[in-house]
């Protein structure tokens, strides 16, 4: 059973940001201490996209990106569960409209709502939407 839904913003903060935001570091520590995260299928595309963008901008080298992917693969085996359910197009569209989110962020919000799990995100707009939707935030 998962303890929270993990947004790509937090994951990318571990791998790209220097220094790592204190909130992202706390979430990573929670996983190291045995917590489990759930991610939508989208996460498996969104995170590599963030890494390749960081590489193109000269923030990460190709070897940095390769190492980041190796770390993520280990984390996926140990601490991260992928949501098995498919994404409801209507629900994502509705949430994106209602909370003025991207469809990507609406996927994380909807997963947290469905699973009754708190959300771990650094995205200000997604945090605000979670509060409005009655979805808890991981402290």
C-alpha positions in Angstrom: 0.0 0.0 0.0 1.3 3.5 -0.9 1.6 6.3 1.5 1.3 9.3 -0.9 1.2 10.3 -4.6 4.5 11.6 -5.9 4.5 14.4 -8.4 7.3 14.7 -11.0 8.2 18.1 -9.7 9.5 16.6 -6.5 11.3 13.8 -8.3 13.0 16.2 -10.7 14.0 18.4 -7.8 16.1 15.5 -6.4 17.9 15.0 -9.7 18.2 18.5 -11.2 18.0 21.2 -8.6 21.0 22.4 -6.7 20.4 22.9 -3.9 17.6 20.4 -3.5 14.5 22.1 -2.1 14.0 21.2 1.6 10.5 19.8 1.0 11.9 17.5 -1.8 14.6 16.3 0.5 12.1 15.5 3.2 10.0 13.5 0.7 13.1 11.6 -0.5 14.0 10.9 3.2 10.5 9.5 3.8 11.0 7.0 0.9 14.4 6.1 2.4 12.7 5.5 5.7 10.3 3.0 4.2 7.4 5.1 2.9 5.9 4.1 -0.5 4.9 6.5 -3.3 2.3 6.0 -6.0 2.7 7.6 -9.4 0.5 7.8 -12.5 1.8 6.2 -15.7 2.4 9.7 -16.9 5.3 10.1 -14.4 7.3 7.6 -16.4 7.3 10.0 -19.3 7.3 13.3 -17.5 10.4 12.6 -15.4 12.6 11.5 -18.4 11.3 14.5 -20.3 12.5 16.8 -17.5 15.9 15.1 -17.5 16.4 15.5 -21.2 15.3 19.2 -21.0 17.8 19.7 -18.2 20.5 18.0 -20.3 19.7 20.2 -23.4 19.9 23.3 -21.2 23.3 22.2 -20.0 22.2 21.7 -16.4 22.9 17.9 -16.6 25.5 16.1 -18.6 24.5 12.9 -20.4 26.4 10.9 -17.8 24.4 12.8 -15.0 21.2 11.8 -16.8 22.2 8.2 -17.1 23.1 8.1 -13.4 19.7 9.7 -12.5 17.9 7.1 -14.5 19.8 4.3 -12.7 18.8 5.8 -9.3 15.2 6.1 -10.4 15.1 2.5 -11.6 16.3 1.4 -8.2 13.7 3.7 -6.5 11.0 2.2 -8.7 11.8 -1.3 -7.5 12.1 -0.3 -3.9 9.7 2.5 -3.1 7.4 3.5 -6.0 4.2 1.9 -7.2 2.7 2.7 -10.6 -1.1 3.2 -10.7 -2.7 0.3 -12.5 -5.8 2.2 -13.5 -6.1 4.0 -16.8 -6.6 7.7 -16.8 -10.2 8.9 -17.4 -10.1 11.5 -20.1 -13.3 13.1 -18.9 -12.2 13.3 -15.3 -8.8 14.7 -16.2 -10.4 17.3 -18.4 -12.9 18.2 -15.7 -10.2 18.6 -13.0 -8.0 20.6 -15.4 -10.9 23.0 -16.1 -12.2 23.2 -12.5 -8.8 23.9 -10.9 -7.1 25.6 -13.9 -4.4 22.9 -14.1 -2.5 21.3 -17.0 -3.9 17.9 -17.8 -0.6 16.5 -16.5 -1.1 18.0 -13.1 -4.8 17.0 -13.1 -3.6 13.3 -13.4 -1.7 13.6 -10.1 -4.6 15.3 -8.4 -7.1 12.8 -9.6 -4.9 9.8 -8.6 -4.5 11.3 -5.1 -8.2 11.9 -4.8 -9.1 8.4 -6.0 -6.6 6.6 -3.8 -7.3 8.9 -0.8 -3.6 9.6 -0.5 -1.8 12.9 0.2 0.1 14.5 -2.6 3.8 15.4 -2.6 4.4 18.3 -5.0 6.4 21.4 -5.3 4.0 22.9 -7.8 2.2 25.9 -6.2 -0.9 25.7 -8.4 -1.2 22.0 -7.9 -0.9 22.4 -4.1 -3.7 25.1 -4.2 -5.9 22.8 -6.3 -5.3 19.9 -3.9 -6.5 22.0 -1.0 -9.6 23.1 -2.9 -10.3 19.5 -3.9 -10.0 18.2 -0.4 -6.8 16.3 -1.2 -4.2 16.3 1.6 -0.6 17.4 1.1 2.3 15.5 2.3 3.9 17.7 5.0 
